[in-house]
Amino acid sequence: MTRTGTMAWSVLGIISSIFLLLGGACIAIFGFALSIDAPYVWRGEVRVGLIFELIALALIFAAILLLRGSIRRLRSLRQMRMGERATGPDTNMQ
């Protein structure tokens, strides 16, 4: 994969992880609200709230894994670029 392609996939991964984190946070709040009987239309059940909390936890965990992978790819691009400067062909020219 080219440098641009790797950078594009990394940026897409970071944006996706932000959406996963926001979705997980919203589902966690909704699960908490369901478990304490906040929307008065529904009867509060702890089991339903716990299911939503587990779904939120899975989304947040997936977002963290995706973010770590994207940051590692971007970091490897930066290290490769710095290595090219030190040992590049134009450093030996006089």
C-alpha positions as CSV (number, residue, x, y, z in Angstrom):
1,M,0.0,0.0,0.0
2,T,1.2,3.5,-0.8
3,R,2.0,6.1,1.8
4,T,-1.2,8.1,0.8
5,G,-3.3,5.0,1.0
6,T,-2.0,4.1,4.5
7,M,-2.6,7.7,5.7
8,A,-6.1,7.7,4.3
9,W,-7.0,4.4,6.0
10,S,-5.6,5.7,9.2
11,V,-7.6,8.9,9.1
12,L,-10.7,6.8,8.2
13,G,-10.0,4.6,11.2
14,I,-9.7,7.6,13.5
15,I,-13.0,9.1,12.3
16,S,-14.7,5.7,12.6
17,S,-13.4,5.3,16.2
18,I,-14.8,8.7,17.1
19,F,-18.2,7.6,15.8
20,L,-17.9,4.3,17.7
21,L,-17.0,6.2,20.9
22,L,-19.9,8.6,20.6
23,G,-22.3,5.7,19.8
24,G,-21.1,3.8,22.7
25,A,-21.5,6.8,25.0
26,C,-25.1,7.4,23.8
27,I,-26.0,3.7,24.2
28,A,-24.4,3.7,27.7
29,I,-26.5,6.7,28.8
30,F,-29.6,5.2,27.3
31,G,-28.9,1.9,29.1
32,F,-28.5,3.7,32.4
33,A,-31.7,5.6,31.8
34,L,-33.6,2.4,31.1
35,S,-32.2,0.7,34.2
36,I,-33.3,3.5,36.5
37,D,-36.8,3.9,35.0
38,A,-36.0,7.3,33.5
39,P,-38.3,7.3,30.4
40,Y,-41.6,6.9,32.1
41,V,-43.2,5.2,29.2
42,W,-41.1,2.0,29.8
43,R,-40.8,0.1,33.0
44,G,-37.3,0.2,34.3
45,E,-35.5,-3.2,34.1
46,V,-32.0,-3.7,35.2
47,R,-31.5,-6.6,32.8
48,V,-32.3,-4.4,29.8
49,G,-30.0,-1.7,31.1
50,L,-27.2,-4.2,31.6
51,I,-27.6,-5.5,28.0
52,F,-27.3,-1.9,26.7
53,E,-24.3,-1.3,28.9
54,L,-22.6,-4.4,27.5
55,I,-23.2,-3.3,24.0
56,A,-21.8,0.1,24.8
57,L,-18.8,-1.5,26.4
58,A,-18.2,-3.6,23.2
59,L,-18.5,-0.5,21.0
60,I,-16.0,1.5,23.2
61,F,-13.6,-1.5,23.2
62,A,-13.8,-1.8,19.4
63,A,-13.2,2.0,19.1
64,I,-10.1,1.8,21.2
65,L,-8.6,-1.1,19.2
66,L,-9.3,0.7,15.9
67,L,-7.8,3.9,17.2
68,R,-4.6,2.2,18.5
69,G,-4.1,0.5,15.1
70,S,-4.6,3.8,13.2
71,I,-2.2,5.6,15.5
72,R,0.4,2.9,15.1
73,R,0.2,3.1,11.3
74,L,0.6,6.8,11.3
75,R,3.5,6.6,13.7
76,S,5.2,4.1,11.5
77,L,4.8,6.5,8.5
78,R,6.5,9.2,10.6
79,Q,9.4,7.0,11.6
80,M,9.9,5.8,8.1
81,R,10.0,9.4,6.8
82,M,12.5,10.5,9.5
83,G,14.7,7.5,8.6
84,E,14.6,8.5,4.9
85,R,15.9,11.9,5.8
86,A,18.9,10.6,7.7
87,T,19.9,8.0,5.1
88,G,18.4,9.4,2.0
89,P,20.3,9.8,-1.3
90,D,20.5,13.5,-1.1
91,T,22.6,13.5,2.2
92,N,25.6,12.0,0.3
93,M,25.6,14.7,-2.4
94,Q,28.3,17.3,-2.3
